[in-house]
Structures are given as C-alpha cells and as structure tokens.
Amino acid sequence: MTLRHFKIFVAVCDTMNMTSAAEALFISQSAVSQAIAELENHYGVRLFERLSRKLYLTQAGQKLLGYARHMIRMNTEAENDMKTLYQNGTIRLGASVTVGGHVLPGVVSRFREQNPLVKIEVIEDNTAKIETLILKDTIDLGLVEGETVSPDVISRAFMEDELVLVCSPSHRFAGCEEVEPKELEKENFIIREKGSGTRKTFEDKMAENGLTWEGSWTCNNADTIKNAVAAGLGVSVISGLAVKNEVETGLLCQKHVRGIRFQRRFKLIYHKNKYLTKAMREFMSFFA
C-alpha cells in the first residue's frame, strides 16, 4: 500500500463521504472508491459499512485510521527534516595546514553570518590525508594547497599563493638583498612532512632548477617551523601568508631567491559523485 492510499482513506474518514473526499483531494470519485477497495482487498477486512447510502467506520477502519494518520504525519516530518538538512545541515570540511590556518577561518565566519543554522565541522591535515578523507566520504569538501592524484576527485583552483624563503635575523642570508640559488644547497631546511602541498611545491621547484637540499627537521605544522627558524636552527620555504606577522615584526627575515619563485594555487576539492546540498553549494560559492 502506498502513502496515496492512506491519504485517500483519511480524507474519506474526515468527511465520511467519498464525493467530498474526492473534491478535497482534487481527484475523481472513482479513484477514491478504487483506493478504498484496494485497501480492503489488501488487508482482507471491511473498513466501512455502507448503510442507507451513508458510511460508517468499522472497528478495523478505526484501527487503521490511527496508523494512517501516524504514517502521514511521519512522512510530513521526514520531508520537513530532509528539506531542512538540504538547506542547512552539516558541512564536513577538510583543510590543509596553510589554508586551514590563514584562509578558512575568515570564510567560515562570513558564511555563518549568512547561514547561522548550518553546522561546520573542520579537520586539518596535509593534502594527501585530506584527499583520502574525500575518497572515503569522511568529509564533504576539501581546501588544499597541494595537488591531488585520484581521477575521482574534482579540483578547482580559487587562490594564488607564494612560498617564501625565511631565515632568522642573525642568519647569513639576513643581510643579502637576494639569495643565490646555489647557496640554498649549503643550508639545513626545516620543512613540512611528506604529503604536504607546501613540501611538494618546494621539492618540485628545487628539482626543476637542479638544486639539491638537506632537511634537518620535518614538521607537520607552520608554528614549529617558524619557531625553529627564528631560533636559528635552519631556514625554510613556507607560505608568505603563514609568516606575514613574523616578517613585519622582525622575528623572521624574508628573502628572494634569484630567478626562482615558489608559486602554487589553493584548491577546492570534492568527490566527482558527491551529492552537494544547498548549504554545500552556498559554501562553495565563497570560493568562486
């Protein structure tokens, strides 16, 4: 039996007249009569007594009416809840470290002002981990700084970013207007872990220019890198967004490398088969 059968049954019960029920539902009287007959045949009981051209609910009809009203009410609640989830609900976000620390907070704040009923959950990790979470449907959308490899992941660039060479004010590079590329080979680098978009950009650009490098410290967050560089333990190539304050206050020195720019793009990623709710599409529009 379908929800339509139960809606017709309830309409007949409310009016105790098939013609009135048909008019209320904007269907023919024959359609009402057929639906009631199908219900009675299905359950093997009489739902109405027809006496002197009047309808009277049987005991079975009274019992079914309670169930029918409950099912109709549950269906209405389900539809309302699903519409609410489509329009609001929860967005599960994954962000790599640089985007999560310097881009995402501002976007989420603006989004919440316009969509206060939408819940935002955020996981921060490197690009490779965020891509894995997308493929496992653990998160809905990802914001990353590195390249993805799966053909099932759609990637859309939304912002330019540039990595910069930083050192401590006491480092030999601090007094240089520019750093010669070959000088980088003499330094110990404090660098992000494998799977990080920052590290991949750095590695690719160094290889592209035929430069070798030595890593002395591997970190999975920008704060540790900045503290270690400031303490004179090595140099690093890191997003300019991540060191803007430290450079302005003199805690770190930012230097250009002659003939080399460590450029990349931040990207919004999601699974190609992902069902995007209204809330998700609205959030994505902030990165158009």
C-alpha positions, 0 to 999 in steps of 0.5 A: 500500500502506498502513502496515496492510499492512506491519504485517500482513506483519511480524507474519506474518514474526515468527511465520511463521504467519498464525493467530498473526499474526492473534491478535497483531494482534487481527484475523481470519485472513482479513484477514491472508491478504487483506493478504498477497495484496494485497501480492503482487498489488501488487508482482507477486512471491511473498513466501512459499512455502507448503510442507507447510502451513508458510511460508517467506520468499522472497528478495523477502519478505526484501527487503521485510521490511527496508523494512517494518520501516524504514517502521514504525519511521519512522512510530513516530518521526514520531508520537513527534516530532509528539506531542512538538512538540504538547506542547512545541515552539516558541512564536513570540511577538510583543510590543509595546514596553510589554508586551514590556518590563514584562509578558512577561518575568515570564510567560515565566519562570513558564511555563518553570518549568512547561514547561522543554522548550518553546522561546520565541522573542520579537520586539518591535515596535509593534502594527501590525508585530506584527499583520502578523507574525500575518497572515503566520504569522511568529509564533504569538501576539501581546501588544499594547497597541494595537488591531488592524484585520484581521477575521482576527485574534482579540483578547482583552483580559487587562490594564488599563493607564494612560498617564501624563503625565511631565515632568522635575523642573525642568519647569513642570508639576513643581510643579502638583498637576494639569495643565490640559488646555489647557496640554498644547497649549503643550508639545513631546511626545516620543512613540512612532512611528506604529503604536504602541498607546501613540501611538494611545491618546494621539492618540485621547484628545487628539482626543476632548477637542479638544486639539491637540499638537506632537511634537518627537521620535518614538521607537520605544522607552520608554528614549529617551523617558524619557531625553529627558524627564528631560533636559528636552527635552519631556514625554510620555504613556507607560505608568505601568508603563514609568516606575514606577522613574523616578517613585519615584526622582525622575528623572521627575515624574508628573502628572494631567491634569484630567478626562482619563485615558489608559486602554487594555487589553493584548491577546492576539492570534492568527490566527482559523485558527491551529492552537494546540498544547498548549504554545500553549494552556498559554501562553495560559492565563497570560493568562486 
